[in-house]
Amino acid sequence: MSDTLKTVPLNDVHQQLGAKMVPFAGYNMPVRYSSDLDEHHTVRRAVGIFDVSHMGEFRVRGPQALDLIQRVTTNDASKLAPGKAQYSCLPNQQGGIVDDLLVYMLAEEDYLLVVNASNIDKDWAWIQQFNTAGAEMENISEQMSLFAVQGPKATAALQSLTDADLSAIPYYSFVQGTFAGAPNVIISATGYTGAGGFELYVPNAHAKQVWDAVMTAGQPYGLKPIGLGARDTLRLEMGYCLYGNDITDTTSPLEAGLGWITKFTKDFTNSESLKAQKEAGVERKLVGFLMDGPGIPRGHYPLVNEAGESIGEVTSGTQSPSLGKGVGLGYVQTELSKPGSQIFVQVRGKNLPATVTKLPFVPGTEEV
């Protein structure tokens, strides 16, 4: 791995906008432009644009494409039709997760896989080893920019930039076409915030043109650029998993609450042992919890029971801007995973009470 930080195509634009840049997943990325709190509320109440061009994109084409995707992912990609997307994950052979991803069906025998930036090389190598039948694979990560325009005013802010009726695109569906004068843009009703909106996959040559157009069209709606700091608090309020924190090479999709994307109607990597795990029941589960009083849970803080015995650790935690309370995710023993269960977070030597809560913490505008 190179120590040199990669940059997204609009790196200079973010610096001109006054973004604080930090290393993230091997890229120099904007973490905030103003304040995390302001940016979070902008997305929940109005609309914001994130540059997430560090994400990876693989094209998988040809008569063997679906078979390969079915082999390496847990969800059932045979249910997709052109214009539809699904959330899925790549299981490993030890019961854990190589990565979580989105699978887009662009056309018959033509798919786009969108993977996490930190896992681009790992995922490419993983999928390639199963490509024994010769599906055509192309890593287009360096050719694509990705902007997430999220918030309740996203549709209104973007509609003038395209002929497509944005309000008619169902959740986890997409259209392809001209956007802000740029050809071959995928306009996808997906996101990682629970606030509604779209993700725009744009060829790099048109990235600045599209960004500038969105910034201008969004101005009357209060649109602002948003960094990774607010992205994390927004996704956490929804209970969405972050790879490397809440799901890893050692967490099972069933433990992580991803049984809904784990379809045993087909064979996939390690499906037999995951099926056995489902039948036997998991010993630990990923839960959301709300602090009962003051205190902010942070990643790796110990979770204990009433007797002070270890039951797990926090995988993600923050102060929820929407609730004004500490919220977190973590794995606990199954008997303590029911909503209403009392657990304790060790914060600087003190065991602070928390309550296991049904996710999401904050109601989203999106439904799968």
SULQUIGI-V625893 format. One record per residue. N is the residue number from 1. NEAR is the number of other ideal C-beta (glycine too) atoms within 10 Angstrom. Layout:
[[N/NEAR] [N/NEAR]]
This chain:
[[1/5] [2/6] [3/5] [4/8] [5/15] [6/15] [7/16] [8/22] [9/19] [10/22] [11/19] [12/11] [13/18] [14/21] [15/14] [16/9] [17/15] [18/11] [19/21] [20/15] [21/17] [22/15] [23/11] [24/16] [25/18] [26/17] [27/19] [28/18] [29/27] [30/25] [31/18] [32/21] [33/21] [34/17] [35/12] [36/22] [37/14] [38/15] [39/26] [40/25] [41/15] [42/24] [43/32] [44/23] [45/14] [46/19] [47/26] [48/33] [49/26] [50/26] [51/24] [52/19] [53/25] [54/22] [55/22] [56/25] [57/22] [58/20] [59/17] [60/24] [61/17] [62/16] [63/12] [64/17] [65/22] [66/18] [67/17] [68/23] [69/25] [70/17] [71/20] [72/25] [73/27] [74/28] [75/23] [76/18] [77/25] [78/13] [79/11] [80/19] [81/8] [82/12] [83/16] [84/15] [85/23] [86/19] [87/19] [88/25] [89/23] [90/24] [91/24] [92/15] [93/9] [94/11] [95/18] [96/19] [97/23] [98/24] [99/25] [100/24] [101/25] [102/18] [103/19] [104/25] [105/23] [106/18] [107/10] [108/11] [109/15] [110/15] [111/22] [112/21] [113/25] [114/22] [115/25] [116/18] [117/19] [118/17] [119/19] [120/21] [121/13] [122/16] [123/21] [124/16] [125/10] [126/17] [127/24] [128/15] [129/8] [130/16] [131/17] [132/11] [133/12] [134/10] [135/22] [136/15] [137/17] [138/11] [139/17] [140/14] [141/19] [142/12] [143/13] [144/19] [145/24] [146/22] [147/22] [148/23] [149/27] [150/28] [151/29] [152/16] [153/23] [154/29] [155/20] [156/17] [157/26] [158/26] [159/14] [160/11] [161/23] [162/19] [163/9] [164/18] [165/10] [166/18] [167/9] [168/10] [169/18] [170/10] [171/14] [172/18] [173/16] [174/25] [175/19] [176/18] [177/13] [178/15] [179/26] [180/20] [181/12] [182/20] [183/12] [184/12] [185/25] [186/23] [187/23] [188/26] [189/22] [190/22] [191/26] [192/18] [193/27] [194/22] [195/26] [196/20] [197/30] [198/25] [199/23] [200/26] [201/23] [202/25] [203/15] [204/15] [205/12] [206/20] [207/22] [208/16] [209/14] [210/22] [211/23] [212/13] [213/18] [214/24] [215/16] [216/13] [217/18] [218/25] [219/11] [220/10] [221/16] [222/14] [223/24] [224/20] [225/25] [226/29] [227/26] [228/21] [229/20] [230/29] [231/25] [232/18] [233/22] [234/30] [235/19] [236/25] [237/26] [238/20] [239/22] [240/20] [241/25] [242/18] [243/21] [244/16] [245/17] [246/23] [247/24] [248/15] [249/14] [250/11] [251/21] [252/23] [253/27] [254/19] [255/22] [256/25] [257/20] [258/22] [259/16] [260/11] [261/18] [262/23] [263/18] [264/15] [265/8] [266/14] [267/11] [268/22] [269/17] [270/18] [271/17] [272/10] [273/14] [274/20] [275/14] [276/10] [277/18] [278/15] [279/8] [280/8] [281/9] [282/18] [283/11] [284/19] [285/21] [286/25] [287/26] [288/23] [289/29] [290/16] [291/22] [292/16] [293/9] [294/10] [295/19] [296/17] [297/27] [298/14] [299/17] [300/11] [301/19] [302/16] [303/25] [304/17] [305/18] [306/11] [307/7] [308/10] [309/8] [310/11] [311/20] [312/19] [313/18] [314/24] [315/24] [316/24] [317/25] [318/20] [319/18] [320/21] [321/19] [322/16] [323/13] [324/7] [325/16] [326/24] [327/27] [328/28] [329/26] [330/28] [331/22] [332/21] [333/18] [334/14] [335/12] [336/19] [337/19] [338/11] [339/12] [340/8] [341/18] [342/13] [343/25] [344/20] [345/26] [346/17] [347/19] [348/7] [349/5] [350/9] [351/16] [352/19] [353/14] [354/28] [355/14] [356/19] [357/17] [358/11] [359/17] [360/17] [361/22] [362/18] [363/10] [364/18] [365/15] [366/17] [367/7] [368/8]]
